[in-house]
Amino acid sequence: MGLVERPCSSERLRERQNLRFVSLADLPERHGWGEFLDKLTGGGLAPGAIVGLGAAGTGAGKSAFMMQLLDGLAMRSAAIAEDPEAVEPLTPIFLLSEMAPEDLEARTLGRLLDVPGHVFLAGRSAKRWHKWGWVDDHYDSAAALMAQNGLYSRLTRWQRIARPALVAGPALVECVEAAMLTWVSEIRAAHPGHDVQPIIAIDPINRFLPMDGRSEVETLGEIAGALDVLTDKHRWIGILPSDTNKNAAKDPSANTNGASVFRGSMQLLHAYDLTLVLDPGEQDADGVRDYAVILDKNRYGRQGVGLNFRWHTRTGLRFVPESEADWKARSGEANLRRHDDSAQRALVVAKVATLAAGGVVVTRGGLRPHAPEIGVPRDAIGALVDSAILHGELQETAKPGRGGGKMLLPLESTTGKLTAKLTAEVDGSPPATSGILGNLTVTFYEGSGKKLTEEVDGEAPSSIPTVNGEETEDE
């Protein structure tokens, strides 16, 4: 094995500086995945990235979720191709799907018209459960979309669909590469002023493996490696939904996120740059299901974040994302409930009082490094501060000076309206016991030979603090 010097290229750095991600937010006909998911992924889909879609159970809507995005990208490409001033890249899509073209067509028409897609598969039988005129009207509307310059007709020009029967594995990847290169060459010749960002989608990746007697793990790892090389070589984007593994399918509640929901080899999981795991909730009477979409792996931003989507199963299988503001409100409430511990809250309030009494300007960020000595998790500080503010134990006010920002201060005690100034000099010995002074937790220390002094309005307190109703003495 020969050793090579670690590469150092400012040219490649400058290329990345001008890199443009494919935005997922503002797609035509409400087909985007939302501005917040766009933000969490660093701006959308990165050139050369492979995206994995998984679910906590079978039939969870992975194909519908993916096709909403692919149809939206195709519609946007149709609009960009007609606009010489547009700066977004054209995104031709090569789709290998286990679904028949008629099924995909029905779903897209249903989503564009906000009606159930099965209407466009059932024909006259759809009139058994829908009004006759209603069904005919929607067939007429669908026919208009499929006319020469109709929306559906225009989007299909930016998608190529294949269902190969004889080719699989790495040989299939070679066929895809050759077909896409030819198509991209034609697009660049027809639209010389636009960037082209090809996308390859294989749904699901597990269905296009060679049946040659080898294990699924081996053959899946082989095609995953070939696709990884292909996307890196041409900077194409890959979207690869995966079957749910057998254990997750049998018990979805046991595997709601993480690698456990993806069926197959670890090489496939390694190839993914971004994984989205769909975790469906209950469906309401109107046919709407709440979905948690979890960013389990994300090389371009935060991971482990769960966003809510609402899946409208009776109006075209459309996924509607929540806004960032709604996510923050929901996450804040959930975090508050998870960390609403009165004992931990009292420790945080006492620490704020101690620091403030010593002349320290206490901020949320400045309080987090004190989490170990307070005895609470660092990531719980924010929620505990919020809880203390809601309970009237802390207040957040403007910091003095020109710098701006906010600082934390203890409110006056609700018992006797006392303001406690607490100072403590400790040599690192652990606390011996704790007492309650007003609504503040006061910690007493032993071993240092230095007493904890308490000053209330410049005078010593008239009563001894108590722990569990019993009097305690500092020494």
C-alpha positions in Angstrom: 0.0 0.0 0.0 1.5 3.3 -1.1 1.2 6.4 1.1 0.1 9.7 -0.4 0.3 13.1 1.0 -2.9 14.5 2.5 -4.4 16.8 -0.1 -4.3 20.5 0.3 -6.1 22.4 -2.5 -7.3 26.0 -2.3 -8.9 25.4 -5.7 -11.2 22.7 -4.3 -12.0 25.0 -1.4 -13.0 27.8 -3.8 -15.2 25.3 -5.7 -17.0 24.5 -2.4 -17.3 28.2 -1.7 -19.5 28.5 -4.8 -21.4 25.4 -4.1 -25.2 25.7 -4.3 -27.5 23.2 -2.6 -30.8 22.2 -4.0 -33.4 23.9 -1.9 -36.3 21.8 -0.6 -38.4 24.7 0.7 -40.2 26.7 -2.0 -41.4 24.2 -4.5 -44.4 24.7 -6.7 -47.9 23.6 -5.7 -47.0 23.3 -2.0 -44.7 20.3 -2.7 -41.7 21.5 -0.6 -40.5 19.9 2.6 -40.4 23.3 4.4 -37.9 26.1 5.1 -37.0 24.6 8.5 -35.9 21.3 7.1 -34.0 23.2 4.4 -32.2 25.1 7.2 -31.4 22.0 9.2 -29.8 20.3 6.2 -27.5 23.2 5.5 -29.7 24.7 2.7 -31.2 21.6 1.1 -29.6 18.7 -0.8 -25.9 18.8 -1.3 -24.3 17.9 -4.6 -22.8 14.4 -4.2 -25.0 13.5 -1.2 -26.9 10.3 -0.7 -30.2 10.7 1.3 -31.7 7.7 3.0 -35.4 7.4 3.8 -36.5 4.9 6.5 -39.6 4.3 8.6 -40.5 2.7 11.9 -42.9 0.3 10.1 -43.9 -0.9 6.7 -46.4 1.1 4.6 -45.4 4.3 6.4 -45.4 6.5 3.4 -41.8 6.7 2.3 -42.6 6.6 -1.4 -45.3 9.3 -1.0 -42.9 11.5 1.0 -40.2 11.1 -1.6 -42.5 11.6 -4.7 -43.9 14.8 -3.3 -40.3 16.2 -3.3 -39.4 14.7 -6.7 -42.6 16.1 -8.3 -42.0 19.5 -6.8 -38.4 19.6 -8.1 -39.6 18.6 -11.6 -42.2 21.3 -11.6 -39.5 23.8 -10.5 -37.2 22.7 -13.3 -40.0 23.2 -15.8 -40.4 26.8 -14.6 -36.6 27.4 -14.5 -36.1 26.2 -18.0 -38.5 28.9 -19.2 -36.9 31.6 -17.2 -33.4 32.7 -18.5 -32.9 34.9 -15.4 -33.4 31.9 -12.9 -30.4 31.0 -10.8 -31.5 27.7 -9.4 -30.2 24.5 -11.0 -32.2 22.3 -13.3 -32.8 19.0 -11.5 -33.5 16.1 -14.0 -34.7 13.1 -12.0 -33.9 9.4 -12.9 -36.3 7.2 -10.9 -36.2 3.5 -10.5 -39.4 2.4 -8.7 -41.1 -0.8 -7.8 -44.4 1.1 -8.4 -46.1 1.0 -11.8 -46.1 4.3 -13.8 -49.9 4.3 -13.6 -49.8 4.2 -9.8 -47.2 7.1 -9.6 -49.4 9.0 -12.1 -52.5 8.6 -10.0 -50.7 9.8 -6.9 -49.3 12.9 -8.6 -52.6 13.9 -10.1 -54.4 13.4 -6.7 -51.8 15.6 -5.0 -52.1 18.3 -7.6 -55.9 18.3 -7.4 -56.2 17.6 -3.6 -58.3 14.5 -4.2 -57.6 10.8 -3.3 -55.2 9.4 -5.9 -57.1 6.1 -6.1 -59.9 7.9 -7.9 -57.7 7.9 -11.0 -57.2 4.2 -10.8 -60.8 3.1 -10.0 -62.5 4.6 -13.1 -66.3 4.2 -13.1 -66.0 2.2 -9.8 -65.0 5.4 -8.0 -68.6 6.6 -8.5 -69.8 3.9 -6.0 -68.5 6.0 -3.1 -68.3 9.5 -4.7 -70.9 11.6 -6.5 -71.0 10.9 -10.2 -70.4 14.6 -11.2 -67.6 14.9 -8.7 -65.6 12.0 -10.3 -66.1 13.2 -13.8 -65.1 16.8 -13.0 -61.8 15.6 -11.5 -61.1 13.4 -14.5 -61.6 16.4 -16.7 -59.3 18.5 -14.5 -56.7 15.7 -14.6 -56.9 15.6 -18.4 -56.3 19.3 -18.6 -53.1 18.9 -16.4 -51.9 16.2 -18.9 -52.5 18.4 -22.0 -49.5 19.6 -24.1 -48.7 22.6 -21.8 -50.4 21.3 -18.7 -48.6 21.2 -15.3 -48.4 17.4 -15.2 -47.2 17.2 -18.8 -44.4 19.7 -18.1 -43.2 18.0 -14.9 -42.9 14.6 -16.6 -40.4 16.1 -19.1 -38.0 16.3 -16.1 -38.4 12.8 -14.9 -37.3 9.5 -16.4 -38.8 6.3 -15.0 -37.5 2.8 -15.3 -38.4 -0.7 -14.0 -35.5 -2.9 -15.1 -36.3 -6.6 -15.1 -33.0 -8.1 -16.2 -30.3 -5.9 -14.8 -29.5 -5.4 -11.1 -26.7 -4.6 -8.7 -23.5 -2.7 -9.9 -24.5 -3.5 -13.6 -27.7 -1.5 -13.0 -25.7 1.4 -11.6 -23.6 1.4 -14.8 -26.8 1.5 -16.9 -28.1 4.4 -14.9 -24.9 6.3 -15.3 -24.8 5.9 -19.1 -28.5 6.9 -19.4 -28.2 9.9 -17.1 -25.0 11.2 -18.9 -26.8 11.1 -22.2 -29.8 12.9 -20.8 -27.7 15.5 -19.0 -25.8 16.2 -22.3 -29.1 16.8 -24.1 -30.3 19.2 -21.3 -27.1 21.2 -21.4 -27.3 21.6 -25.1 -31.0 22.7 -24.9 -30.4 25.0 -21.9 -26.8 26.3 -22.0 -27.4 29.1 -19.5 -28.4 26.9 -16.6 -26.6 24.7 -14.1 -27.7 21.0 -14.1 -27.9 19.0 -10.9 -29.0 15.4 -11.7 -30.9 13.3 -9.1 -31.1 9.5 -9.0 -33.8 7.9 -6.9 -34.1 4.1 -6.3 -37.2 3.1 -4.4 -36.5 1.0 -2.5 -32.8 0.2 -2.9 -33.5 -3.4 -1.6 -35.6 -4.3 -4.6 -32.9 -3.9 -7.2 -30.4 -6.5 -6.0 -29.0 -9.4 -8.1 -30.6 -12.8 -7.3 -27.4 -14.8 -7.5 -27.4 -16.8 -4.3 -25.5 -14.4 -2.2 -26.9 -12.8 0.9 -28.9 -9.6 0.9 -26.3 -7.9 3.1 -23.5 -8.7 0.6 -25.4 -7.6 -2.5 -26.8 -4.5 -0.9 -23.3 -3.5 0.3 -22.1 -4.0 -3.3 -24.7 -1.7 -4.9 -24.4 0.8 -2.1 -20.6 1.1 -2.8 -21.2 1.5 -6.5 -23.8 4.2 -5.9 -21.4 6.0 -3.5 -18.7 6.0 -6.1 -21.1 7.2 -8.8 -22.5 10.2 -6.8 -19.0 11.2 -5.7 -17.7 11.0 -9.2 -20.3 13.2 -10.9 -21.6 15.1 -7.8 -25.0 13.7 -8.5 -27.6 13.5 -5.7 -28.9 10.1 -4.7 -32.2 9.4 -2.8 -32.4 5.8 -1.6 -35.4 4.7 0.5 -34.8 1.4 2.3 -37.1 -1.4 3.4 -37.8 -1.6 7.1 -35.9 -4.3 8.8 -37.9 -7.3 10.1 -37.7 -6.5 13.8 -38.9 -2.9 13.3 -41.7 -4.2 11.1 -42.9 -6.6 13.8 -42.7 -4.1 16.6 -42.5 -0.5 15.3 -42.7 0.9 18.8 -39.3 -0.7 19.6 -37.5 1.0 16.7 -38.7 4.5 16.1 -35.4 5.9 14.9 -31.8 5.2 14.2 -30.0 2.6 12.1 -32.3 -0.1 13.5 -35.1 0.8 11.0 -32.9 0.4 7.9 -32.7 -3.1 6.4 -29.4 -4.3 5.0 -25.7 -3.7 5.3 -23.8 -1.2 7.3 -22.1 -0.1 4.1 -25.4 1.4 3.0 -25.8 3.3 6.2 -22.2 4.5 5.9 -23.0 5.7 2.3 -25.9 7.9 3.5 -25.0 11.5 4.2 -28.5 12.3 5.5 -31.1 9.9 6.8 -34.7 10.8 7.4 -36.8 8.4 9.5 -40.6 8.6 9.3 -42.5 7.8 12.5 -46.3 7.9 11.8 -48.8 8.8 14.5 -52.5 8.2 14.8 -54.9 9.2 12.0 -57.8 11.5 12.9 -61.4 11.4 11.6 -60.5 13.6 8.7 -57.8 11.3 7.4 -54.9 13.4 8.7 -51.9 11.8 10.4 -49.2 13.5 12.3 -45.7 12.4 11.3 -42.4 12.8 13.1 -39.6 13.1 10.6 -36.3 12.5 12.4 -32.9 13.6 11.1 -31.0 10.6 12.4 -27.8 11.2 10.5 -26.9 14.6 9.1 -23.5 15.6 7.8 -24.6 19.1 7.0 -26.3 20.3 10.2 -28.1 19.2 13.3 -29.0 15.5 13.8 -31.5 13.9 16.2 -34.0 16.6 15.5 -37.6 15.6 15.0 -40.0 17.7 12.8 -43.7 17.3 12.5 -45.5 16.8 9.2 -49.2 16.4 8.7 -50.1 13.8 6.1 -53.4 14.4 4.4 -54.3 10.9 3.2 -57.7 11.9 1.8 -56.6 14.9 -0.2 -53.8 13.7 -2.4 -51.3 12.2 0.1 -49.8 15.6 0.7 -47.2 16.1 3.5 -47.5 19.6 5.1 -44.4 20.6 7.2 -44.6 22.6 10.4 -42.8 26.0 10.6 -39.7 26.7 12.6 -41.7 28.8 15.0 -44.2 25.9 15.6 -41.3 23.5 16.1 -39.7 25.8 18.7 -42.9 26.3 20.6 -43.6 22.5 20.6 -40.0 21.6 21.5 -40.0 24.2 24.2 -43.2 22.9 25.8 -42.0 19.3 25.6 -38.6 20.3 27.1 -40.3 22.2 29.8 -42.5 19.3 30.8 -39.5 17.0 30.7 -37.4 19.2 33.0 -40.1 20.7 35.3 -38.5 19.3 38.5 -39.0 21.6 41.5 -35.9 20.3 43.4 -33.6 20.9 40.4 -35.3 24.3 39.7 -34.6 25.4 43.2 -30.9 24.5 42.8 -30.7 26.7 39.6 -32.5 29.6 41.4 -30.1 29.4 44.3 -27.1 29.5 42.0 -28.4 32.5 40.1 -29.0 34.2 43.5 -25.4 33.4 44.7 -23.8 34.6 41.5 -25.9 37.8 41.3 -25.1 38.6 45.0 -21.4 38.4 44.1 -21.8 41.0 41.4 -21.9 38.5 38.4 -24.1 39.3 35.5 -25.9 35.9 35.0 -27.0 34.9 31.6 -28.5 31.6 30.3 -25.3 30.8 28.5 -23.1 31.8 31.4 -25.1 29.6 33.7 -24.6 26.4 31.7 -20.9 25.9 32.7 -22.1 25.8 36.3 -24.4 22.8 35.6 -22.0 20.2 37.2 -21.7 22.1 40.4 -25.4 22.8 40.5 -26.0 19.1 40.0 -28.3 19.3 36.9 -27.8 18.2 33.3 -26.2 21.0 31.1 -28.9 20.6 28.5 -31.7 21.1 31.1 -30.5 24.5 32.3 -32.6 26.4 29.7 -35.8 24.5 30.5 -35.3 24.9 34.2 -34.7 28.6 33.8 -37.9 28.9 31.8 -39.8 26.9 34.4 -38.4 29.1 37.2 -39.6 32.2 35.3 -43.0 30.7 34.9 -43.2 29.9 38.6 -42.2 33.5 39.6 -38.8 32.5 41.0 -36.6 34.2 38.4 -36.9 37.2 36.1 -35.1 37.9 32.9 -34.3 41.6 32.3 -32.1 43.7 30.1 -28.4 43.8 30.9 -26.9 47.1 32.0 -24.8 49.0 29.5 -24.8 49.3 25.7 -24.1 45.7 24.9 -27.7 44.6 25.1 -28.8 41.1 25.9 -30.6 39.7 28.9 -29.6 38.7 32.4 -31.2 36.6 35.1 -32.1 37.8 38.6 -34.0 36.2 41.5 -37.3 37.6 42.3 -38.1 38.8 45.8 -39.1 35.9 48.1 -42.8 35.2 48.1 -42.5 34.4 51.8 -42.0 37.7 53.6 -40.7 39.4 50.4 -37.1 38.9 51.5 -34.1 39.4 49.2 -31.3 37.0 50.2 -27.7 37.8 49.5 -25.7 34.6 49.7 -22.0 34.3 49.8 -20.0 31.1 50.3 -16.3 30.4 50.5 -15.6 26.7 50.0 -12.4 24.7 49.6 -14.0 22.1 47.3 -15.6 20.0 50.0 -19.0 18.6 49.1 -22.1 20.1 50.6 -23.2 18.7 54.0 -26.8 19.6 53.8 -29.3 22.0 52.2 -31.9 24.3 53.7 -34.6 26.5 52.4 -34.6 30.3 52.8 -37.7 31.9 51.5 -38.1 30.3 48.0 -34.3 29.8 47.6 -32.3 26.7 48.2 -29.3 27.5 50.4 -26.4 24.9 50.5 -24.3 24.6 53.6 -20.7 23.4 53.4 -18.4 21.7 55.9 -14.7 21.0 56.0 -13.5 24.5 55.1 -13.8 26.1 58.5 -15.5 29.0 56.8 -19.1 29.7 57.6 -21.8 30.4 55.0 -23.0 34.0 55.8 -26.4 35.1 55.1 -27.5 38.7 54.9 -31.1 39.8 54.6 -31.5 43.5 54.1 -28.1 43.9 55.9 -29.1 41.8 58.9 -28.8 38.2 59.9 -31.9 36.1 59.4 -34.2 35.8 62.4 -34.8 32.1 61.9 -32.7 29.1 61.2 -33.2 27.5 57.8 -34.8 24.0 57.8 -34.5 20.8 55.8 -37.6 18.6 55.6 -39.2 20.7 58.4 -36.2 20.2 60.8 -33.9 22.9 62.0 -30.3 22.8 60.8 -27.3 24.6 62.2 -24.3 25.5 60.1 -21.8 24.8 62.9 
